[in-house]
Every structure is written in C-alpha cells, then in structure tokens.
Amino acid sequence: MPQPVRWFRRLPLRSRLAMLTAAAVAFAVAVVSVICWFLVQGKLYDEIDSKLGGQIYTQPVNPTTLRNNLNDCRAPELPGNFGEQTSPYYAQLVQSDGATCVRSGTGTITVTAADRSLAKSRTGKFAEYRDGTDARGRAVRVVTAHVLLEPGNPYPDIVQMVAYPLADTRKTLNELALLLLGVSGAGVVGAGAAGLWIARAGLRPVDDLTEAVEHVARTEDLTVRIPVEGEDEIARLSRSFNSMTAALGDSRDRQAQLIADAGHELRTPLTSLRTNVELLARSEETGRPIPPDDRKALMASVKAQMTELAALIGDLQELSRHEATHAPGTLNVVALHDIAQSALDRARLRGPELTFTADLRPWYVRAEPASLERAVVNVLDNAVKFSPPGGAIDVVLHQGRLTVRDHGPGIPADDLPYVFERFWRSPSARSLPGSGLGLSIVARTVQQSGGDIALNPAPGGGTEALIRIPGAAEPPPDSPPVQGA
C-alpha cells in the first residue's frame, strides 16, 4: 500500500473528512476557474477578431494602383484606416514570395508559410484568425485576406495582413488568473475550515458512542444507554448499541442466575453424597463395620445421588449450550412421528408398569434431531414420573400437534405459570428425582424449531402437554434424506 494512503488512514476521521471536503471543493473551484478563464479569453478574442475583420479592406482596387502602392508603399485609397499612424493596428501587404510592404503600425507582422500559401492560391478566401508576433517578438492577433481587384481582373498573388497587439489582453487574462487563483485559495481554506466544523458537529454522536463503548470496556457497566435522536444512521447505530448492551446485560444476568441456581441445586446432592462417603470412610478407619442392610442402603443412596448429580450436570450442559448460542444447530427435515415413537420406546423402559397408547400420524418438521428427541423424551419422562402405578399415558400426533396426557395428580393452577422456569419445582415434586431443568430445555428446543409448548390440566385429572411445531404431512421434495425415518 502506498505510503500516502497509509498516512491518510492514520489520521483522525474528522481530519480525513475535512481534507476530503477541501479537496473536493478545490477540484470544483479549479474546474470552474479554468472554465471561466477560457470563457473570458474566448470572449476577448472574439471581440478582437471582430475588430480585425472590420479593418480588412473589402473594396475592389485597380491593378495599376495596387502595383504602384507596392512600389512606393503609398496608397491614398488603400485603405483609409491604414494611413492613420495613431491606430493600434498593424497593416501590411504580402506577396507570394514573402515580400512585405508595411502600410501602417509600429512594426512588421511576421509572415508565415500559411500566409504565403494563401497568396499563391489566389482563391479570395480569408485565412483563419491566429496568434502571431511582430518583428520585435511581441504577441499580436492576425488575420490574412486576399486583396480584391476591380471586376474582370483575377485575384492577385497578394494578401493583406492586419494585426492587433495582445499585450493588454494578456495582461487582463493574467490578472484574471491571479484573481481566480486567490479566490480559489480562499475557497479551499474556507471549505477546509467548514469541513472540519461540519465533521466535528456530525461526529459528535460518534464521539458519545465511542465514550460509551470505552466506558463499558473499562467498567463492564452494561447499564449505559446512549440518547437516541432522529432517524439517521447515527441514531440507528445508537439504537443498535443500546440493544446490544441490553442483550449483553440480560445474558450476563442469566448466566449469573444460572450459576447461582446450579450452585444451589448441586449443593444438596453433593452434601448428601459427602455425608454418605464420610460414613463409609469412618467405618473403614475405625474398623467398625456398618450392618449389611444399612451398608446396602447407604450404597444405594450413593448410587442414586451420583445418578442424580450426573443427570443434573447433563441438563446444565444442555441448557448452557442453548444459552451460549441463542440459536438452533443445523436444522434438518425430520420425521416427528418417528422421533416420538423412539422416545416412546425409551419411556416404556422407564415405566414398565404403565400402559402406553399411541396414535402417531406422519408429520415432518425442520429441527435439530438430537435436541428434538431429547425434548420429547423429557416430556414423556415427566408423564412417567407423575403417573400412578398401573396408570396410562396417551400419546397422539395429528397435524403437527403432539399431545402427551397422563392421569396423575395434575399441576395446581397457581404453579402453571412457572413450570418452564429453570430449576423450578412444585412443592409436591421436590421429593421426586429431577433437576427442574427438563421442561425449560423442552421449551427452548421447541421454540427454536418454530413451535410452542403448553401444559394444561386434562379433563378427568392429570396433565396434558401440547407441543405444536409447523411442518407438513409429507417431506419437501427438495429436502435431503429425512432423519428419524
């Protein structure tokens, strides 16, 4: 990368904006100044060319008189203006061989090959107006034309040249160039100052945003909010920053709450496990054996507590994964009826004394297969846990509505608003195994699949879990192989 570009990028944003503004104004002023200068030059030259054209002698001349004039360079009737010595114009006659006869003025016009060529052509046409010089090297404006003879005579090989000095005109143009240069410089300086002021005013909200970000980075205070004014890009950026800090604050609060809840839930099984292990260790140290029945019950308690601890850790891992991503994993087309059947087979193993009835109609959804199956298993485990011995569990899937109905004691109406909160357990269920995270994980998984879940009292007693996930009775034709089929 060129060094000037690197240097420019290292400048503060307001300095770059000011410089770019000044450069844009400088370019515009330079273009306008150049155009103005050329327009004025063209106008002045048009006026000089008009005056030069008026000095050309257009009346027919007698050939004899013309020849005598060439011999002594005196011509009373050729033309009258040429004899005025006070006139600023140069005038001369030029033959095809370059011989010159000065008629008036203070010097001789430099003859070019184009002038001699015009004299030889004898066409009677005017030559183009051009810039030229006199014998002293001074700039003049020149026009060349044939001398007209009386009717019946051919065009002679003689042309008349008239010139006007350009000293005053060029002085005027030089003064105009200096004036435009001064105005351009003042405009560029003014544009730079205005650009710097505009940049400071326009970037003030960005400065506020920068200060807020630096404050958050320094203090980790996510309660900072930036006032939002208007609907421009800065306002959108401010709203986005406020939304981001609010989301980060909520995420940090959820993490802190998750850690606190997890610590609280882990404390009970760890305390019980430690007590049982200490009893076993003390028995070994003191040599006083524990009665076989008590030892068997103690080992069963240790095993149950370890199982409960492992389940709690697994639920925490699953929940933390959802909390970290806030988005589902890879969504595939899955057969919900097959997933429900697989979960139902696992539930039968956990409740062999229960009666399961199932009516599963085909339904295909987009979801993360493993998470969706875990969610359905959790719902069925909840039904198994609260069903009385010998009870029945009804599972129905129809048009995307998966219902799991048990015939247990049901959920009190006061507890229904809290069933999907993390670690929440009703007073009647606190003596049963579980972490209080199952339904929270179910709700998160179903929502990420685009559906919803609800728990409602069932007619005749018990609880009905209703899961609704949008999908279709047949897989999409362009979908990859259906998972769970």
KOLZA-83578 format. One line per field, with one value per residue (C-alpha): residue number from 1; residue in three letters; x, y, z. Coordinates in Angstrom, 1 decimal. Layout:
residues N
n NUM ... $
res Ala ... $
X X ... $
Y Y ... $
Z Z ... $
This chain:
residues 485
n 1 2 3 4 5 6 7 8 9 10 11 12 13 14 15 16 17 18 19 20 21 22 23 24 25 26 27 28 29 30 31 32 33 34 35 36 37 38 39 40 41 42 43 44 45 46 47 48 49 50 51 52 53 54 55 56 57 58 59 60 61 62 63 64 65 66 67 68 69 70 71 72 73 74 75 76 77 78 79 80 81 82 83 84 85 86 87 88 89 90 91 92 93 94 95 96 97 98 99 100 101 102 103 104 105 106 107 108 109 110 111 112 113 114 115 116 117 118 119 120 121 122 123 124 125 126 127 128 129 130 131 132 133 134 135 136 137 138 139 140 141 142 143 144 145 146 147 148 149 150 151 152 153 154 155 156 157 158 159 160 161 162 163 164 165 166 167 168 169 170 171 172 173 174 175 176 177 178 179 180 181 182 183 184 185 186 187 188 189 190 191 192 193 194 195 196 197 198 199 200 201 202 203 204 205 206 207 208 209 210 211 212 213 214 215 216 217 218 219 220 221 222 223 224 225 226 227 228 229 230 231 232 233 234 235 236 237 238 239 240 241 242 243 244 245 246 247 248 249 250 251 252 253 254 255 256 257 258 259 260 261 262 263 264 265 266 267 268 269 270 271 272 273 274 275 276 277 278 279 280 281 282 283 284 285 286 287 288 289 290 291 292 293 294 295 296 297 298 299 300 301 302 303 304 305 306 307 308 309 310 311 312 313 314 315 316 317 318 319 320 321 322 323 324 325 326 327 328 329 330 331 332 333 334 335 336 337 338 339 340 341 342 343 344 345 346 347 348 349 350 351 352 353 354 355 356 357 358 359 360 361 362 363 364 365 366 367 368 369 370 371 372 373 374 375 376 377 378 379 380 381 382 383 384 385 386 387 388 389 390 391 392 393 394 395 396 397 398 399 400 401 402 403 404 405 406 407 408 409 410 411 412 413 414 415 416 417 418 419 420 421 422 423 424 425 426 427 428 429 430 431 432 433 434 435 436 437 438 439 440 441 442 443 444 445 446 447 448 449 450 451 452 453 454 455 456 457 458 459 460 461 462 463 464 465 466 467 468 469 470 471 472 473 474 475 476 477 478 479 480 481 482 483 484 485 $
res Met Pro Gln Pro Val Arg Trp Phe Arg Arg Leu Pro Leu Arg Ser Arg Leu Ala Met Leu Thr Ala Ala Ala Val Ala Phe Ala Val Ala Val Val Ser Val Ile Cys Trp Phe Leu Val Gln Gly Lys Leu Tyr Asp Glu Ile Asp Ser Lys Leu Gly Gly Gln Ile Tyr Thr Gln Pro Val Asn Pro Thr Thr Leu Arg Asn Asn Leu Asn Asp Cys Arg Ala Pro Glu Leu Pro Gly Asn Phe Gly Glu Gln Thr Ser Pro Tyr Tyr Ala Gln Leu Val Gln Ser Asp Gly Ala Thr Cys Val Arg Ser Gly Thr Gly Thr Ile Thr Val Thr Ala Ala Asp Arg Ser Leu Ala Lys Ser Arg Thr Gly Lys Phe Ala Glu Tyr Arg Asp Gly Thr Asp Ala Arg Gly Arg Ala Val Arg Val Val Thr Ala His Val Leu Leu Glu Pro Gly Asn Pro Tyr Pro Asp Ile Val Gln Met Val Ala Tyr Pro Leu Ala Asp Thr Arg Lys Thr Leu Asn Glu Leu Ala Leu Leu Leu Leu Gly Val Ser Gly Ala Gly Val Val Gly Ala Gly Ala Ala Gly Leu Trp Ile Ala Arg Ala Gly Leu Arg Pro Val Asp Asp Leu Thr Glu Ala Val Glu His Val Ala Arg Thr Glu Asp Leu Thr Val Arg Ile Pro Val Glu Gly Glu Asp Glu Ile Ala Arg Leu Ser Arg Ser Phe Asn Ser Met Thr Ala Ala Leu Gly Asp Ser Arg Asp Arg Gln Ala Gln Leu Ile Ala Asp Ala Gly His Glu Leu Arg Thr Pro Leu Thr Ser Leu Arg Thr Asn Val Glu Leu Leu Ala Arg Ser Glu Glu Thr Gly Arg Pro Ile Pro Pro Asp Asp Arg Lys Ala Leu Met Ala Ser Val Lys Ala Gln Met Thr Glu Leu Ala Ala Leu Ile Gly Asp Leu Gln Glu Leu Ser Arg His Glu Ala Thr His Ala Pro Gly Thr Leu Asn Val Val Ala Leu His Asp Ile Ala Gln Ser Ala Leu Asp Arg Ala Arg Leu Arg Gly Pro Glu Leu Thr Phe Thr Ala Asp Leu Arg Pro Trp Tyr Val Arg Ala Glu Pro Ala Ser Leu Glu Arg Ala Val Val Asn Val Leu Asp Asn Ala Val Lys Phe Ser Pro Pro Gly Gly Ala Ile Asp Val Val Leu His Gln Gly Arg Leu Thr Val Arg Asp His Gly Pro Gly Ile Pro Ala Asp Asp Leu Pro Tyr Val Phe Glu Arg Phe Trp Arg Ser Pro Ser Ala Arg Ser Leu Pro Gly Ser Gly Leu Gly Leu Ser Ile Val Ala Arg Thr Val Gln Gln Ser Gly Gly Asp Ile Ala Leu Asn Pro Ala Pro Gly Gly Gly Thr Glu Ala Leu Ile Arg Ile Pro Gly Ala Ala Glu Pro Pro Pro Asp Ser Pro Pro Val Gln Gly Ala $
X 0.0 1.4 2.8 0.5 -2.5 -1.3 -0.5 -4.0 -5.7 -3.8 -5.4 -8.5 -11.8 -12.7 -9.4 -9.9 -13.4 -12.1 -9.3 -11.7 -14.1 -11.3 -10.0 -13.5 -14.1 -10.6 -11.2 -14.6 -13.2 -10.3 -12.6 -14.9 -11.9 -10.3 -13.6 -14.2 -10.7 -11.2 -14.6 -13.2 -10.3 -12.7 -14.8 -11.9 -10.5 -13.9 -14.0 -10.5 -11.3 -14.5 -12.4 -9.8 -12.4 -13.6 -10.1 -9.8 -10.2 -13.0 -13.4 -12.1 -8.7 -7.4 -4.5 -2.3 -2.9 -2.1 1.2 2.2 1.4 3.7 6.4 6.3 4.2 1.9 -1.8 -4.1 -7.1 -5.9 -7.5 -8.1 -7.6 -4.2 -2.9 -3.7 -0.4 -2.2 -4.1 -3.0 -3.4 -0.6 -1.2 0.9 0.7 2.5 3.3 3.6 7.3 7.1 7.9 6.3 5.0 4.1 1.1 0.7 1.6 4.8 6.2 6.1 4.0 5.9 4.9 4.3 4.2 0.4 0.3 2.4 0.4 -2.8 -1.2 -0.3 -3.7 -5.5 -8.8 -10.0 -10.7 -9.9 -7.3 -8.0 -7.5 -4.4 -1.9 1.3 4.3 5.7 9.3 10.1 8.6 5.5 2.3 -0.4 -3.6 -3.5 -6.0 -5.0 -7.1 -6.8 -6.8 -9.8 -9.3 -11.8 -14.3 -12.7 -9.3 -8.2 -7.2 -3.6 -0.9 -1.0 -2.7 -3.4 -2.5 -4.0 -2.9 -3.7 -1.3 -2.3 -0.3 -3.3 -5.5 -2.9 -2.4 -6.1 -6.1 -3.1 -4.8 -7.9 -5.9 -4.3 -7.8 -9.3 -6.3 -6.8 -10.5 -9.8 -7.3 -9.7 -12.5 -10.3 -9.3 -12.9 -14.0 -11.4 -12.5 -16.2 -15.4 -13.7 -16.5 -19.1 -17.1 -16.9 -20.6 -21.6 -19.3 -20.2 -22.7 -20.0 -17.8 -20.5 -20.8 -17.1 -17.0 -19.9 -18.1 -14.8 -16.7 -18.3 -14.9 -13.3 -16.0 -18.1 -21.2 -23.8 -26.5 -25.1 -27.5 -27.0 -29.7 -31.2 -32.3 -33.7 -33.8 -30.4 -27.6 -26.1 -29.5 -29.7 -26.1 -27.1 -30.2 -28.2 -25.6 -28.3 -29.9 -26.5 -25.7 -29.2 -28.8 -25.4 -26.7 -29.6 -27.2 -24.8 -27.8 -29.0 -25.5 -25.2 -28.6 -27.8 -24.6 -26.4 -29.2 -26.8 -24.8 -27.9 -29.1 -25.7 -25.2 -27.9 -26.7 -23.1 -23.8 -25.7 -23.0 -20.3 -22.1 -22.5 -18.9 -17.7 -19.7 -18.2 -14.7 -15.1 -16.3 -13.1 -10.9 -12.3 -12.8 -16.4 -18.4 -21.7 -24.6 -25.1 -28.6 -27.5 -24.4 -26.6 -29.0 -26.0 -24.5 -27.9 -28.2 -24.7 -25.5 -28.8 -27.1 -24.4 -27.0 -28.9 -25.7 -24.8 -28.3 -28.1 -24.8 -26.1 -29.1 -26.8 -24.6 -27.6 -29.1 -25.7 -25.3 -28.7 -27.8 -24.5 -25.8 -29.3 -29.9 -30.5 -27.9 -28.2 -31.9 -32.8 -36.1 -37.0 -39.9 -41.6 -43.7 -40.5 -38.8 -41.9 -42.0 -38.3 -38.9 -42.0 -39.9 -37.5 -40.3 -41.8 -38.5 -38.6 -42.3 -42.8 -45.8 -47.6 -49.9 -49.0 -51.3 -50.1 -51.6 -48.8 -49.7 -46.8 -45.5 -42.3 -40.6 -37.3 -35.4 -32.2 -32.9 -31.0 -32.4 -35.9 -35.8 -34.4 -37.3 -39.9 -38.2 -38.2 -42.0 -42.6 -40.3 -42.3 -45.5 -44.0 -42.7 -46.1 -48.3 -49.7 -48.7 -50.6 -51.7 -52.0 -50.2 -51.8 -49.6 -51.2 -49.6 -52.0 -51.4 -48.3 -50.0 -48.2 -50.1 -48.9 -51.6 -51.0 -53.5 -51.5 -52.3 -52.0 -50.4 -52.0 -53.3 -51.0 -47.9 -48.7 -47.0 -43.7 -43.4 -40.9 -38.6 -35.2 -34.8 -38.4 -40.1 -43.6 -43.7 -45.3 -42.5 -39.5 -39.2 -39.0 -35.8 -35.0 -33.2 -36.1 -34.4 -36.2 -39.2 -37.0 -34.9 -38.0 -39.5 -36.2 -35.9 -39.4 -39.2 -36.0 -37.9 -40.5 -43.1 -44.6 -45.4 -48.1 -49.1 -52.8 -55.0 -56.5 -60.2 -60.8 -57.5 -53.9 -51.9 -51.8 -48.6 -49.2 -46.3 -47.1 -44.4 -45.1 -44.4 -46.1 -47.6 -45.1 -41.4 -40.5 -39.5 -36.1 -35.1 -32.2 -32.8 -35.3 -33.7 -35.6 -37.3 $
Y 0.0 3.4 5.4 8.4 6.2 4.7 8.1 9.3 6.4 7.0 10.5 11.0 10.6 14.3 15.3 13.0 14.4 17.9 17.1 15.3 18.2 20.7 18.5 18.2 22.0 22.6 20.4 22.0 25.6 24.7 23.4 26.4 28.8 27.2 27.2 30.9 31.8 30.1 31.7 35.2 34.5 33.4 36.4 38.8 37.1 37.2 41.0 41.4 39.2 41.2 44.4 42.9 41.8 45.4 46.6 44.3 46.4 44.8 47.3 46.4 48.0 49.0 46.7 49.6 51.4 48.2 47.8 51.4 51.0 48.0 50.0 53.0 51.7 54.7 54.1 57.1 54.9 51.6 51.6 54.8 53.3 52.1 55.6 56.5 56.4 56.7 53.4 50.5 48.1 46.7 46.6 45.2 43.7 40.4 38.8 35.1 35.2 36.8 40.4 42.7 46.3 47.9 50.1 51.3 50.5 50.5 47.2 44.4 41.3 38.0 36.3 32.5 29.8 29.7 33.4 32.8 29.7 31.8 34.4 31.7 30.1 33.2 31.9 35.2 33.4 34.7 32.9 31.7 34.1 33.2 34.3 35.7 38.0 41.2 41.8 42.6 39.3 40.9 38.9 40.0 38.7 38.3 37.9 37.5 38.0 38.5 41.9 42.3 43.8 45.5 43.3 41.4 41.0 37.7 37.5 38.7 36.8 39.4 39.3 41.9 41.2 43.1 42.5 43.8 43.8 41.3 42.9 44.5 41.4 39.1 41.4 41.3 37.5 37.2 39.5 37.4 34.2 35.7 36.8 33.3 31.7 33.9 33.3 29.5 29.5 31.4 28.9 25.9 27.3 28.2 24.7 23.1 25.1 24.4 20.7 20.5 22.2 20.0 16.9 17.8 18.6 15.5 13.1 14.4 11.5 9.1 10.6 10.0 6.4 5.9 7.2 4.9 1.9 2.8 3.2 -0.3 -1.8 -0.1 -0.7 -3.5 -1.4 -2.7 -0.3 2.5 3.8 6.5 9.0 8.5 11.5 11.4 8.6 8.9 6.4 7.6 7.1 3.6 2.9 4.3 2.1 -0.9 -0.2 0.2 -3.1 -4.8 -3.7 -4.6 -8.1 -8.5 -7.3 -9.8 -12.6 -11.8 -11.8 -15.1 -16.6 -15.3 -16.6 -20.0 -20.2 -19.3 -21.8 -24.5 -24.0 -24.2 -27.4 -29.0 -28.3 -30.8 -33.9 -33.1 -32.6 -35.9 -37.7 -36.3 -37.4 -41.0 -41.2 -39.9 -42.6 -45.3 -43.8 -43.6 -47.2 -48.2 -46.1 -47.2 -50.8 -50.7 -52.3 -51.0 -53.5 -55.2 -53.8 -50.3 -50.6 -51.7 -48.8 -46.4 -47.6 -47.4 -43.8 -43.0 -44.5 -42.6 -39.4 -39.9 -40.6 -37.5 -35.5 -36.8 -36.0 -32.5 -31.9 -33.2 -30.8 -27.9 -28.7 -28.8 -25.6 -23.7 -24.7 -23.2 -20.1 -19.7 -19.9 -18.5 -20.3 -23.8 -26.0 -27.4 -27.7 -30.8 -32.2 -34.8 -37.2 -36.1 -39.3 -41.4 -39.3 -39.6 -43.4 -43.7 -41.5 -43.6 -46.8 -45.4 -44.2 -47.8 -49.0 -46.4 -47.1 -50.8 -50.9 -48.2 -48.5 -46.5 -45.8 -44.1 -42.6 -41.1 -39.6 -38.7 -35.2 -33.7 -30.6 -28.7 -29.2 -30.4 -34.1 -34.9 -31.9 -32.5 -36.2 -35.1 -32.7 -35.4 -37.8 -35.2 -34.6 -38.4 -38.8 -36.1 -38.0 -41.3 -39.6 -38.3 -41.2 -43.5 -47.2 -49.0 -45.7 -44.9 -42.4 -41.3 -40.0 -38.5 -36.8 -35.2 -32.3 -31.1 -31.3 -33.7 -34.3 -36.4 -36.9 -38.6 -39.5 -38.3 -35.6 -32.8 -29.4 -26.8 -23.8 -21.5 -23.4 -23.4 -20.0 -21.3 -24.8 -23.7 -21.7 -23.1 -25.2 -24.5 -27.5 -27.6 -28.3 -31.7 -32.7 -31.7 -35.1 -36.8 -37.2 -34.5 -31.2 -28.9 -28.2 -30.7 -28.6 -25.5 -27.4 -28.6 -25.1 -23.8 -26.6 -26.3 -22.5 -22.8 -25.2 -22.5 -24.1 -23.7 -25.9 -25.6 -27.7 -27.8 -29.6 -32.7 -33.4 -36.0 -35.3 -35.4 -33.1 -32.7 -31.5 -29.9 -29.4 -27.6 -27.4 -26.2 -28.7 -30.9 -34.3 -35.1 -34.2 -31.4 -32.8 -31.0 -31.9 -34.2 -37.6 -37.4 -38.1 -40.2 -42.1 $
Z 0.0 -0.9 2.0 1.4 1.7 5.0 6.3 5.3 7.0 10.2 10.5 12.7 10.9 11.3 9.8 6.8 6.3 6.4 3.9 1.6 1.7 1.0 -1.9 -3.4 -3.2 -4.6 -7.5 -8.2 -7.8 -10.1 -12.8 -12.6 -12.6 -15.6 -17.5 -16.5 -17.7 -21.1 -21.5 -20.8 -23.2 -25.9 -25.4 -25.6 -28.7 -30.3 -29.8 -31.2 -34.2 -34.9 -34.9 -37.1 -39.6 -39.8 -40.7 -43.8 -46.9 -49.0 -51.8 -55.3 -56.2 -59.6 -60.5 -61.6 -58.4 -56.4 -58.3 -57.7 -54.0 -53.8 -55.5 -53.1 -50.3 -50.6 -51.1 -50.5 -51.3 -49.9 -47.3 -45.4 -41.9 -42.7 -43.1 -39.5 -37.7 -34.3 -35.0 -32.8 -35.7 -37.9 -41.6 -44.5 -47.9 -48.6 -51.9 -52.6 -52.4 -48.9 -49.9 -47.5 -47.8 -44.5 -44.7 -41.1 -37.5 -35.5 -36.8 -39.2 -38.8 -39.0 -42.3 -42.1 -44.7 -44.4 -45.4 -48.5 -49.4 -49.2 -51.6 -54.1 -54.0 -55.4 -54.0 -52.5 -49.2 -45.7 -43.7 -40.2 -37.4 -35.5 -32.9 -34.2 -33.4 -34.9 -35.8 -32.1 -30.9 -29.3 -29.4 -31.9 -33.2 -37.0 -39.9 -43.5 -46.6 -50.4 -51.9 -54.2 -57.7 -59.9 -61.8 -64.7 -63.0 -61.4 -57.8 -57.4 -55.5 -52.8 -49.4 -46.8 -43.2 -40.2 -36.6 -33.2 -30.2 -27.4 -24.6 -22.9 -23.5 -22.0 -19.1 -18.4 -18.6 -16.3 -13.8 -14.1 -13.5 -10.3 -9.1 -9.7 -8.0 -5.0 -4.8 -5.3 -2.4 -0.1 -1.1 -0.4 3.0 3.8 2.7 4.9 7.9 7.2 6.6 9.9 11.7 10.0 10.8 14.4 14.6 12.6 14.5 18.0 18.4 17.3 20.0 22.5 21.3 21.5 25.0 26.0 24.5 26.2 29.5 29.1 28.2 31.3 33.9 32.4 33.2 30.7 32.0 29.9 27.3 24.6 24.0 20.5 18.5 14.9 12.4 10.7 10.6 13.9 15.6 14.2 15.4 18.9 19.0 17.9 20.7 23.3 22.1 22.2 25.7 26.9 25.4 26.9 30.3 30.1 29.0 31.9 34.4 33.0 33.4 36.9 37.8 36.1 38.2 41.4 40.7 39.6 42.8 44.9 43.2 43.3 47.0 48.1 46.3 47.0 50.7 50.9 48.9 51.1 54.2 53.0 51.8 55.1 56.9 54.7 55.2 59.0 59.1 57.3 59.5 62.8 61.9 63.0 60.1 59.1 59.3 55.9 55.4 56.4 54.1 51.2 51.7 52.0 48.8 47.0 48.3 47.0 43.6 43.4 44.3 41.7 39.1 40.1 40.0 36.5 35.2 36.7 35.1 31.7 32.0 32.8 29.8 27.5 28.9 28.8 25.1 24.3 26.4 24.6 21.1 21.4 18.1 17.0 15.5 12.0 11.1 9.1 7.9 10.5 10.9 14.1 14.3 14.2 16.9 19.0 18.5 19.5 22.6 23.4 23.3 25.8 28.1 28.2 29.6 32.4 33.2 32.5 34.9 32.9 29.9 26.8 23.9 20.8 17.7 15.6 12.2 9.8 10.3 9.0 10.6 10.4 13.7 15.3 15.5 18.8 20.6 19.5 20.6 23.9 24.3 23.6 25.9 28.7 28.3 28.4 31.4 33.2 32.4 33.7 36.9 37.9 36.7 39.4 39.4 36.7 35.1 31.5 29.2 25.9 23.1 20.0 17.0 14.5 12.1 14.0 17.4 19.7 23.0 26.0 28.6 31.9 34.7 37.6 40.2 37.8 38.2 40.5 38.6 40.7 39.6 35.8 35.1 36.5 35.1 32.3 34.5 35.2 38.5 39.4 41.0 42.6 46.3 45.6 43.2 45.3 46.9 43.4 41.4 38.9 38.4 37.4 34.1 31.8 30.9 30.5 27.9 26.2 25.9 24.4 21.9 20.7 20.3 18.3 16.0 15.4 17.7 21.1 24.2 26.9 29.9 30.7 33.2 31.5 31.6 34.3 36.1 35.1 32.9 29.1 27.4 24.0 21.5 18.2 15.5 12.0 9.2 6.7 6.4 3.6 3.4 1.0 -2.5 -2.5 1.1 1.9 3.3 6.2 9.6 12.0 9.2 $
